[in-house]
Amino acid sequence: MYAAATDDKPSAVHWAVRMNHRNRTWGFLLLGLICGLTLAQQSADWLAWACLLATYLVYPQLVWQLSRHASAPLQQELRFMQLDAFLCGAWSAALHFPLWVTFTLFISVLMNLTLFRGLRGLAQSAAAWVLGAVLTGLAVGWRFSPDTPAVVTWSTLSAISAFLLITALDNYQRSMRLHQIRQKLKAQEQHLHQQLEEIGALQEQLQTQALRDALTGLYNRHHLHTILTREIERSRRSGQPLSVVLIDVDHFKAINDQWGHLVGDEVLRGIALLLKAQTRLGDWCFRFGGEEFLIVLPDTDALSARHKSEKLLESIRSAPMACTGDTDISITASMGLATYPTTCTNADSLIGNADKALYQAKRLGRNRIQDLLPH
């Protein structure tokens, strides 16, 4: 009489073999005592007592030795559990089916294999029990003596109570272990989810850092070619013009030399904020390099690009870009314009023409906007 349970102790012997050895040893000892009380009431001969000792004392240890060295210990244990049911059925018939003893012999092996194999185990243990009872009944003769003396009845009831209590405790301990494992897995899952979120955020941050300038927050030059190529292709399909404005801060080296690089950085950030404020949602703002910026204006012809650039230039002139002490630092900028497809055929030539126009603006005195002029 025993119930399935788990055993977490590390060992070379399969956990089911170790568990069933423990439960079979003590369970069969208890069943042997109950059957022995019944044999004593029936004045059995020595052969019956020898069979009793072999079944309930020797058999559990023999099974232990065979199972622990088996190549497939779990499968071997399942076969021995069916043999347990067969022996309990045989003893029920040998004792002439005393009610409470028979019930105990039947329910103990039935529950044990069911706990291991479910309905399949239930059917297998019931079939093995019936087979043992039938073969023994045919061998010793059929006789039914359901009544048992009080001492046997109370011993059997005590054994059933102990069996159910042990089963409940084993299942409780197993449930608590499973609960602890589930809680641990849940905590690990939450930790893993948090790590995945952190990795996702880090990847997003790294992607942003790869696309944007750290100082100004504008897109960087590395991302410019991707965006400009895509916008030119869209402009080609739609038949709408596309303009770019290349901006250079006038005399920026002098600002760094006079006021320091921290003030120079503040100027660059101020221009970036101004670009964001002055452009549309679909426009693209880039830090082209150093003190140069570039704006991509989709669906914008040369005249519209000039008007936008004039407003932007006036904002740069009038708004202080940085301050040091009581002094506001105002700056001017030079701008070069180029439009697709008027002056170019691809991204490189568009930027190249804007750069040429910017060079002309600087050569003509800076602080101005310049379209590309013929040589």
Phi, psi and chi 1 to 4 in degrees:
 res  aa     phi    psi   chi1   chi2   chi3   chi4
   1 MET       -  115.5  176.3  172.9   51.8      -
   2 TYR  -164.4  163.2   42.9   94.6      -      -
   3 ALA  -126.1  154.7      -      -      -      -
   4 ALA   -72.1  144.1      -      -      -      -
   5 ALA  -157.4  171.0      -      -      -      -
   6 THR  -105.4  159.2   57.7      -      -      -
   7 ASP  -139.1  118.7 -167.8  -21.3      -      -
   8 ASP   -92.6    0.3  -65.2  -34.0      -      -
   9 LYS   -72.1  131.9  -65.3  179.4  180.0  179.5
  10 PRO   -68.2  135.7   25.1  -32.5      -      -
  11 SER  -162.3  158.8  172.6      -      -      -
  12 ALA   -75.8  -20.6      -      -      -      -
  13 VAL   -85.7  137.2 -179.4      -      -      -
  14 HIS   -57.1  141.8 -166.0  -80.4      -      -
  15 TRP   -60.3  -36.4   65.7  -93.2      -      -
  16 ALA   -66.6  -36.0      -      -      -      -
  17 VAL   -67.0  -45.2  175.5      -      -      -
  18 ARG   -64.8  -42.8  -71.7 -176.2  -74.2  113.8
  19 MET   -65.4  -46.0 -178.4 -162.3   68.9      -
  20 ASN   -69.2  -29.9  -84.3  -10.0      -      -
  21 HIS   -62.8  -44.2  171.7   60.7      -      -
  22 ARG   -64.1  -49.5  178.5 -163.0   65.8 -164.8
  23 ASN   -70.5  -37.6  -67.4  -17.2      -      -
  24 ARG   -68.3  -38.7 -171.8 -179.1  -78.9  114.0
  25 THR   -60.2  -52.5  -62.5      -      -      -
  26 TRP   -77.9  -35.3  -65.9  105.3      -      -
  27 GLY   -67.7  -44.2      -      -      -      -
  28 PHE   -68.5  -31.5  -92.3   48.5      -      -
  29 LEU   -62.2  -43.0  179.4   61.5      -      -
  30 LEU   -67.7  -41.9 -172.1   56.4      -      -
  31 LEU   -64.1  -37.8  -70.3  175.5      -      -
  32 GLY   -62.6  -38.9      -      -      -      -
  33 LEU   -62.7  -42.2  -68.4  174.7      -      -
  34 ILE   -65.2  -45.9  -64.9  172.2      -      -
  35 CYS   -65.1  -34.9  -67.8      -      -      -
  36 GLY   -64.5  -40.8      -      -      -      -
  37 LEU   -61.0  -39.2  -72.3  174.2      -      -
  38 THR   -68.4  -41.8  -53.4      -      -      -
  39 LEU   -61.2  -39.5  -74.9  179.2      -      -
  40 ALA   -62.3  -39.4      -      -      -      -
  41 GLN   -67.5  -26.8  -64.2  -65.1  -34.2      -
  42 GLN   -94.5    0.8  -64.2  176.2   -5.5      -
  43 SER    55.0   53.0  -59.5      -      -      -
  44 ALA   -70.5  158.8      -      -      -      -
  45 ASP   -84.6  179.8   57.7   19.5      -      -
  46 TRP   -66.6  -31.2   68.0  -91.1      -      -
  47 LEU   -64.1  -40.1 -178.4   60.5      -      -
  48 ALA   -64.4  -39.6      -      -      -      -
  49 TRP   -68.0  -36.3  -74.1  100.4      -      -
  50 ALA   -64.6  -42.6      -      -      -      -
  51 CYS   -63.4  -37.1  -69.2      -      -      -
  52 LEU   -62.4  -47.0 -179.9   73.8      -      -
  53 LEU   -64.7  -39.8  -67.1  174.8      -      -
  54 ALA   -64.6  -39.9      -      -      -      -
  55 THR   -72.1  -47.5  -59.1      -      -      -
  56 TYR   -98.9   -9.2  -66.5  107.7      -      -
  57 LEU  -117.1  -46.9  -69.2 -178.7      -      -
  58 VAL   -80.8  -44.7  178.3      -      -      -
  59 TYR   -55.3  -46.6  167.2   74.5      -      -
  60 PRO   -58.5  -37.3  -25.1   35.7      -      -
  61 GLN   -75.2  -33.8  -52.6  -49.3  -43.5      -
  62 LEU   -65.0  -42.9  178.4   62.2      -      -
  63 VAL   -61.4  -40.8  166.6      -      -      -
  64 TRP   -59.0  -45.7  160.1 -110.8      -      -
  65 GLN   -67.1  -38.6  -65.1  -59.8  -33.7      -
  66 LEU   -71.0  -39.8  -66.9  175.0      -      -
  67 SER   -74.4  -38.7  -66.7      -      -      -
  68 ARG   -66.9  -23.9   66.3 -175.3  -64.4 -169.4
  69 HIS  -104.8    5.6  -61.5  -62.3      -      -
  70 ALA   -73.1  149.9      -      -      -      -
  71 SER   -72.4  -27.6   57.9      -      -      -
  72 ALA  -126.6   79.4      -      -      -      -
  73 PRO   -62.2  -38.4   19.6  -30.5      -      -
  74 LEU   -66.2  -45.3 -179.3   58.4      -      -
  75 GLN   -62.2  -38.1  -72.4   71.9   18.9      -
  76 GLN   -64.6  -41.1 -177.2   79.5  -28.5      -
  77 GLU   -63.0  -40.2  -94.7  -58.8  -40.4      -
  78 LEU   -62.9  -36.7  -67.7  173.5      -      -
  79 ARG   -67.6  -40.5  -71.7 -168.4  -73.4  -92.2
  80 PHE   -67.9  -30.2  -81.1  132.2      -      -
  81 MET   -67.7  -33.7  -70.9  162.5   71.5      -
  82 GLN   -68.6  -36.0  -64.4  179.0   54.4      -
  83 LEU   -66.0  -37.1 -179.1   57.1      -      -
  84 ASP   -54.9  -47.1  -64.2  -14.5      -      -
  85 ALA   -63.3  -40.2      -      -      -      -
  86 PHE   -59.9  -47.0  176.5   87.0      -      -
  87 LEU   -64.9  -39.5  -68.2  174.5      -      -
  88 CYS   -66.6  -36.7  -73.4      -      -      -
  89 GLY   -64.7  -39.6      -      -      -      -
  90 ALA   -63.8  -42.3      -      -      -      -
  91 TRP   -69.2  -31.6  -87.5  104.3      -      -
  92 SER   -61.5  -43.5  -63.5      -      -      -
  93 ALA   -71.5  -38.1      -      -      -      -
  94 ALA   -63.6  -32.2      -      -      -      -
  95 LEU   -89.1    3.1  -63.4  173.1      -      -
  96 HIS    68.9   36.0  -49.3  -59.1      -      -
  97 PHE    55.5   55.3  -59.8  102.8      -      -
  98 PRO   -64.8  135.9   20.9  -29.8      -      -
  99 LEU   -55.4  -59.9 -180.0   61.1      -      -
 100 TRP   -71.6  -33.6  -75.6  109.2      -      -
 101 VAL   -67.2  -43.6  175.6      -      -      -
 102 THR   -62.4  -43.7  -59.6      -      -      -
 103 PHE   -60.3  -43.0  174.1   74.0      -      -
 104 THR   -65.5  -44.3  -57.5      -      -      -
 105 LEU   -64.0  -32.7  -68.7  170.9      -      -
 106 PHE   -78.5  -50.2  178.4   73.3      -      -
 107 ILE   -70.6  -30.3 -162.2   64.1      -      -
 108 SER   -66.3  -50.2   59.3      -      -      -
 109 VAL   -73.2  -30.0  -67.9      -      -      -
 110 LEU   -63.9  -46.7 -157.3   70.0      -      -
 111 MET   -67.2  -36.6  -72.3 -173.5   62.7      -
 112 ASN   -64.5  -51.7 -171.9   62.6      -      -
 113 LEU   -70.2  -29.9 -163.4   53.6      -      -
 114 THR   -64.3  -38.9  -59.3      -      -      -
 115 LEU   -64.6  -27.3  -72.6  171.0      -      -
 116 PHE   -86.9  -37.1  -90.2   88.9      -      -
 117 ARG  -129.1    9.1  -51.9 -163.5   75.6  175.2
 118 GLY    68.2 -143.6      -      -      -      -
 119 LEU   -62.6  -33.0  -68.5  176.9      -      -
 120 ARG   -63.3  -42.5 -177.3  179.7  178.1 -175.7
 121 GLY   -65.8  -36.8      -      -      -      -
 122 LEU   -59.6  -47.8  174.5   66.3      -      -
 123 ALA   -65.2  -40.9      -      -      -      -
 124 GLN   -66.6  -44.1  -70.3  175.0  -20.6      -
 125 SER   -68.6  -38.9   56.7      -      -      -
 126 ALA   -64.3  -42.3      -      -      -      -
 127 ALA   -64.5  -42.3      -      -      -      -
 128 ALA   -65.8  -39.3      -      -      -      -
 129 TRP   -63.3  -46.5 -169.1   94.6      -      -
 130 VAL   -62.6  -41.4  170.7      -      -      -
 131 LEU   -61.2  -45.0  179.6   62.3      -      -
 132 GLY   -62.0  -40.6      -      -      -      -
 133 ALA   -66.6  -41.8      -      -      -      -
 134 VAL   -66.1  -48.4  169.0      -      -      -
 135 LEU   -63.7  -40.1  -66.7  179.0      -      -
 136 THR   -68.7  -40.8  -55.5      -      -      -
 137 GLY   -60.8  -39.3      -      -      -      -
 138 LEU   -66.9  -32.1  -68.0  174.3      -      -
 139 ALA   -78.3  -42.2      -      -      -      -
 140 VAL  -104.0   -8.9  -57.8      -      -      -
 141 GLY    98.9  146.3      -      -      -      -
 142 TRP   -86.9  127.0  -66.1  100.3      -      -
 143 ARG  -152.9  135.0  177.8 -176.5  170.3 -170.8
 144 PHE  -117.8  115.1  -63.7   91.9      -      -
 145 SER  -127.0   78.2  -58.7      -      -      -
 146 PRO   -67.8  -26.4   24.7  -33.4      -      -
 147 ASP   -73.7  141.1  -65.0  -27.9      -      -
 148 THR  -129.9  149.5   53.9      -      -      -
 149 PRO   -61.4  161.4  -20.2   31.2      -      -
 150 ALA   -59.3  -40.2      -      -      -      -
 151 VAL   -64.7  -37.7   62.2      -      -      -
 152 VAL   -69.8  -42.9  176.0      -      -      -
 153 THR   -59.9  -48.8  -60.1      -      -      -
 154 TRP   -69.2  -34.6  -75.6  107.3      -      -
 155 SER   -64.3  -41.2  -62.3      -      -      -
 156 THR   -65.8  -44.6  -54.7      -      -      -
 157 LEU   -61.7  -37.8  -68.8  174.9      -      -
 158 SER   -65.1  -39.4  -61.0      -      -      -
 159 ALA   -65.9  -42.9      -      -      -      -
 160 ILE   -62.1  -41.7  -67.0  174.8      -      -
 161 SER   -62.7  -43.4  -60.5      -      -      -
 162 ALA   -63.7  -40.2      -      -      -      -
 163 PHE   -61.5  -48.0  168.0   69.4      -      -
 164 LEU   -65.3  -37.9  -65.8  175.7      -      -
 165 LEU   -65.6  -44.6  179.9   60.4      -      -
 166 ILE   -64.1  -41.0  -68.5  172.2      -      -
 167 THR   -60.8  -44.3  -59.2      -      -      -
 168 ALA   -63.2  -42.2      -      -      -      -
 169 LEU   -66.5  -41.5  -71.0  174.1      -      -
 170 ASP   -61.9  -44.4  -81.0  -11.4      -      -
 171 ASN   -66.9  -36.4  -73.2  -24.3      -      -
 172 TYR   -63.4  -46.1  170.7   76.2      -      -
 173 GLN   -63.2  -40.4  -67.4  173.3   -2.8      -
 174 ARG   -65.4  -41.6 -179.5  169.2   55.1 -177.4
 175 SER   -63.4  -39.3  -62.5      -      -      -
 176 MET   -66.2  -39.4  -69.5  -56.7  -62.4      -
 177 ARG   -64.9  -42.0  -74.9 -164.2  -65.7  -91.2
 178 LEU   -63.9  -39.1  -71.4  175.1      -      -
 179 HIS   -63.2  -43.1  174.8   71.4      -      -
 180 GLN   -64.3  -39.4  -67.4  171.1   -4.2      -
 181 ILE   -64.9  -42.4  -68.5  173.0      -      -
 182 ARG   -63.8  -41.3  -71.4 -166.8 -175.0   99.9
 183 GLN   -63.2  -40.5  -68.6  -63.2  108.9      -
 184 LYS   -65.6  -43.2 -175.8  177.5 -179.5  179.6
 185 LEU   -64.5  -38.0  -70.3  175.1      -      -
 186 LYS   -64.2  -43.6 -175.7  177.5  179.6 -179.6
 187 ALA   -63.9  -41.0      -      -      -      -
 188 GLN   -65.3  -38.0  -69.4  176.3  -18.3      -
 189 GLU   -64.6  -43.3 -178.0 -179.4   -1.9      -
 190 GLN   -63.4  -41.1  -68.6  175.4  -16.2      -
 191 HIS   -64.4  -40.9 -179.1   63.7      -      -
 192 LEU   -64.8  -41.6  177.8   60.6      -      -
 193 HIS   -61.8  -41.1 -177.9   68.2      -      -
 194 GLN   -64.1  -41.5 -179.0 -179.6   -3.0      -
 195 GLN   -63.6  -40.5  -74.1 -176.6  -38.5      -
 196 LEU   -63.7  -39.8  -69.6  175.3      -      -
 197 GLU   -63.6  -42.4  -72.5 -176.6  -18.5      -
 198 GLU   -64.5  -40.4  -68.6  175.1   -6.2      -
 199 ILE   -64.6  -41.8  -68.9  173.1      -      -
 200 GLY   -61.1  -43.7      -      -      -      -
 201 ALA   -64.5  -39.3      -      -      -      -
 202 LEU   -65.8  -41.3 -179.7   59.0      -      -
 203 GLN   -62.7  -41.3  -71.3  176.7  -26.0      -
 204 GLU   -64.0  -41.0 -176.2  177.3   -7.9      -
 205 GLN   -64.0  -43.6 -178.3 -178.7   -1.9      -
 206 LEU   -64.6  -38.4  -68.9  174.0      -      -
 207 GLN   -64.8  -42.3 -175.3  177.1    9.8      -
 208 THR   -62.6  -43.0  -60.3      -      -      -
 209 GLN   -63.5  -32.3  -69.7  176.2  -10.1      -
 210 ALA   -72.0  -25.1      -      -      -      -
 211 LEU  -102.2  -21.1  -59.4  179.8      -      -
 212 ARG  -117.6  152.8  -68.3 -171.4  178.7  -87.7
 213 ASP   -77.0  129.8  173.0   58.1      -      -
 214 ALA   -65.5  -33.9      -      -      -      -
 215 LEU   -76.9  -46.8  177.2   63.5      -      -
 216 THR  -101.4  -18.7   63.0      -      -      -
 217 GLY    80.7   -2.7      -      -      -      -
 218 LEU   -78.4  163.4  -59.9 -179.6      -      -
 219 TYR   -62.1  147.9  -71.7  109.0      -      -
 220 ASN   -94.1  174.3   57.3   30.1      -      -
 221 ARG   -65.7  -28.7 -173.7  167.5 -178.7  172.4
 222 HIS   -61.5  -35.4  175.4   74.6      -      -
 223 HIS   -84.6  -13.8 -165.8   44.4      -      -
 224 LEU   -61.8  -46.7  171.2   61.2      -      -
 225 HIS   -61.8  -39.4 -171.8  -88.6      -      -
 226 THR   -62.1  -48.6  -58.8      -      -      -
 227 ILE   -67.5  -45.8  -64.3  -60.9      -      -
 228 LEU   -66.3  -40.0 -168.5   53.0      -      -
 229 THR   -62.0  -42.3  -58.8      -      -      -
 230 ARG   -64.9  -42.9 -173.2  177.1   69.2 -167.5
 231 GLU   -68.8  -36.1  -70.0  -64.0  -25.0      -
 232 ILE   -64.2  -41.6  -73.0  177.4      -      -
 233 GLU   -63.6  -41.2  178.8   60.7   24.1      -
 234 ARG   -64.9  -40.0 -169.4  171.6   70.1   86.0
 235 SER   -64.0  -38.8  178.5      -      -      -
 236 ARG   -63.6  -41.7 -175.7 -171.5   63.0   79.0
 237 ARG   -69.1  -39.3  -69.0 -164.4  -53.9  -93.8
 238 SER   -84.7  -18.8   65.7      -      -      -
 239 GLY    78.3    9.8      -      -      -      -
 240 GLN   -93.8  146.7  -63.8  -63.8  -42.6      -
 241 PRO   -72.9  164.5   27.3  -34.5      -      -
 242 LEU  -140.3  130.8  168.2   72.3      -      -
 243 SER  -121.6  153.5  -64.5      -      -      -
 244 VAL  -127.6  148.9  -62.9      -      -      -
 245 VAL  -124.1  118.5 -177.8      -      -      -
 246 LEU  -100.7  125.9 -173.4   57.5      -      -
 247 ILE  -119.2  136.1  -54.7  164.9      -      -
 248 ASP  -130.0  128.5 -178.8   83.3      -      -
 249 VAL   -72.3  126.5  179.3      -      -      -
 250 ASP   -71.0  134.4  -67.9  -25.9      -      -
 251 HIS    53.3   41.0  -52.7  -63.6      -      -
 252 PHE   -67.3  -33.3 -176.4   73.3      -      -
 253 LYS   -61.1  -36.2 -176.3  177.6 -177.8  -56.8
 254 ALA   -66.7  -35.3      -      -      -      -
 255 ILE   -63.4  -45.3  -64.3  174.1      -      -
 256 ASN   -62.8  -42.3  -82.0  -26.2      -      -
 257 ASP   -66.7  -39.1  -68.2  -17.7      -      -
 258 GLN   -82.4  -43.2 -177.5  176.2   -2.7      -
 259 TRP  -108.4  -12.8  -55.6  106.0      -      -
 260 GLY   100.5  161.7      -      -      -      -
 261 HIS   -70.2  -28.7  -71.8  -79.8      -      -
 262 LEU   -64.3  -41.1  -66.7  179.2      -      -
 263 VAL   -66.9  -40.2  174.2      -      -      -
 264 GLY   -58.7  -41.6      -      -      -      -
 265 ASP   -63.3  -37.8  -70.3  -14.7      -      -
 266 GLU   -64.7  -37.1 -170.5  175.3  -13.2      -
 267 VAL   -61.9  -46.1  168.1      -      -      -
 268 LEU   -62.8  -41.2  -62.9  177.9      -      -
 269 ARG   -66.0  -37.3  -76.7 -167.9  -68.5  -95.3
 270 GLY   -63.2  -41.4      -      -      -      -
 271 ILE   -65.3  -39.9  -68.1  178.7      -      -
 272 ALA   -60.4  -44.3      -      -      -      -
 273 LEU   -63.1  -38.1  -68.5  174.9      -      -
 274 LEU   -66.3  -41.2 -162.5   58.4      -      -
 275 LEU   -61.1  -43.8  -65.7 -176.8      -      -
 276 LYS   -62.6  -39.1  -67.3  177.0 -177.4  178.4
 277 ALA   -71.8  -29.2      -      -      -      -
 278 GLN   -95.1   -5.5  -66.4  -75.0  -27.9      -
 279 THR  -107.3  162.1   51.9      -      -      -
 280 ARG   -81.5  173.3  -58.1  166.6  -58.4  178.8
 281 LEU   -63.6  -36.5 -177.0   62.0      -      -
 282 GLY   -86.0   -3.3      -      -      -      -
 283 ASP   -80.0  159.8  -63.0  -23.8      -      -
 284 TRP  -123.4  129.8  -61.2   85.9      -      -
 285 CYS  -114.9  133.0  -60.7      -      -      -
 286 PHE  -131.0  147.6  -60.9   84.6      -      -
 287 ARG   -90.4  112.3 -174.9 -179.3  179.3 -169.6
 288 PHE   -76.6  -29.9 -166.2   65.6      -      -
 289 GLY   151.0  135.2      -      -      -      -
 290 GLY    59.3 -121.3      -      -      -      -
 291 GLU  -100.6   18.9   67.0  -86.3   19.0      -
 292 GLU  -104.4  140.8  -69.1 -175.1  -29.1      -
 293 PHE  -128.3  157.8  -61.4   85.0      -      -
 294 LEU  -140.1  136.8 -173.7  140.2      -      -
 295 ILE  -117.7  131.5  -52.5  173.6      -      -
 296 VAL  -101.5  122.9  177.6      -      -      -
 297 LEU  -115.8   93.2  -58.1  171.3      -      -
 298 PRO   -65.9  151.7  -19.0   32.1      -      -
 299 ASP    55.4   39.2  -57.0  -34.0      -      -
 300 THR  -132.7  123.1  -55.4      -      -      -
 301 ASP   -85.3  179.3   57.8   21.6      -      -
 302 ALA   -63.1  -40.4      -      -      -      -
 303 LEU   -66.8  -44.4 -177.8   59.0      -      -
 304 SER   -65.0  -37.8  -62.2      -      -      -
 305 ALA   -63.6  -37.5      -      -      -      -
 306 ARG   -65.4  -44.3  172.4  168.3  -77.9  -84.3
 307 HIS   -59.7  -45.1  -70.1  161.7      -      -
 308 LYS   -62.1  -41.4  -68.7  177.0 -178.6  -69.9
 309 SER   -66.7  -36.9  -59.9      -      -      -
 310 GLU   -63.0  -42.0  -72.0  173.0  -10.0      -
 311 LYS   -64.1  -41.5  -67.8 -179.9 -179.6  179.4
 312 LEU   -65.8  -42.8  178.8   58.8      -      -
 313 LEU   -63.0  -41.0 -177.9   58.1      -      -
 314 GLU   -64.0  -37.6 -177.7   58.0   32.3      -
 315 SER   -64.9  -39.5  -62.1      -      -      -
 316 ILE   -66.4  -39.8  -67.1  174.3      -      -
 317 ARG   -64.3  -40.2  -69.8  167.9  178.1  165.3
 318 SER   -89.5  -22.0   58.7      -      -      -
 319 ALA   -97.6  128.1      -      -      -      -
 320 PRO   -66.5  129.3   22.3  -30.8      -      -
 321 MET   -88.0  -20.8  -67.7  -66.2  112.5      -
 322 ALA  -161.6  164.4      -      -      -      -
 323 CYS  -140.4  148.2   62.4      -      -      -
 324 THR  -137.9  114.3  173.2      -      -      -
 325 GLY    66.3 -126.1      -      -      -      -
 326 ASP   -95.7    7.8  -63.8  -29.5      -      -
 327 THR  -105.3  123.5  -56.6      -      -      -
 328 ASP   -88.4  137.4  -68.7  -25.5      -      -
 329 ILE  -104.4  115.6  -60.8  175.8      -      -
 330 SER  -106.1  152.7  -62.9      -      -      -
 331 ILE  -135.4  171.5   63.0  169.8      -      -
 332 THR  -125.7  169.2   61.3      -      -      -
 333 ALA  -144.2  155.4      -      -      -      -
 334 SER  -111.1  143.1  -58.6      -      -      -
 335 MET  -132.6  140.1  -58.8 -177.2 -178.2      -
 336 GLY  -120.2  134.1      -      -      -      -
 337 LEU  -111.7  146.2  -51.3 -178.2      -      -
 338 ALA  -148.7  147.9      -      -      -      -
 339 THR  -131.4  137.6  -58.9      -      -      -
 340 TYR   -98.6  135.2  172.3   87.2      -      -
 341 PRO   -98.2   17.1   34.5  -34.1      -      -
 342 THR   -62.1  -45.4  -55.7      -      -      -
 343 THR  -117.1    6.0   61.5      -      -      -
 344 CYS  -160.6  172.3   61.6      -      -      -
 345 THR  -125.4  -12.0   58.0      -      -      -
 346 ASN  -152.3  179.6   55.1   44.9      -      -
 347 ALA   -62.4  -44.9      -      -      -      -
 348 ASP   -64.0  -43.5  -69.4  -24.0      -      -
 349 SER   -70.5  -31.1   61.6      -      -      -
 350 LEU   -64.7  -47.7 -176.1   61.7      -      -
 351 ILE   -66.4  -39.4  -64.9  174.9      -      -
 352 GLY   -61.5  -41.1      -      -      -      -
 353 ASN   -68.9  -38.0  -73.1  -16.7      -      -
 354 ALA   -63.6  -38.5      -      -      -      -
 355 ASP   -66.5  -39.5 -172.0   54.6      -      -
 356 LYS   -63.6  -41.2  -68.0  176.5 -178.0  178.1
 357 ALA   -64.6  -39.3      -      -      -      -
 358 LEU   -62.7  -41.8  174.7   62.2      -      -
 359 TYR   -60.4  -40.4  175.1   77.1      -      -
 360 GLN   -65.5  -39.3  -70.7 -178.3   -1.8      -
 361 ALA   -61.9  -41.3      -      -      -      -
 362 LYS   -69.3  -37.8  -66.3  163.1   70.4  173.4
 363 ARG   -68.8  -28.7 -173.8  166.7   56.6   84.5
 364 LEU   -87.1    6.8  -66.6  172.8      -      -
 365 GLY   121.0    2.4      -      -      -      -
 366 ARG    65.9 -178.0  -56.6  179.3 -173.3  -90.3
 367 ASN    54.1   45.9 -170.5   21.5      -      -
 368 ARG  -156.2  170.8   65.3  178.4   60.9 -128.1
 369 ILE  -113.0  137.1  -58.1  166.5      -      -
 370 GLN  -138.3  128.4 -173.0   66.6   48.6      -
 371 ASP   -80.4  164.8  -62.7  -55.1      -      -
 372 LEU   -68.5  120.8 -177.1   62.8      -      -
 373 LEU   -98.3  145.9  -64.6  177.6      -      -
 374 PRO   -66.8  149.1   23.8  -31.8      -      -
 375 HIS   -70.7      -  -65.1  -70.2      -      -
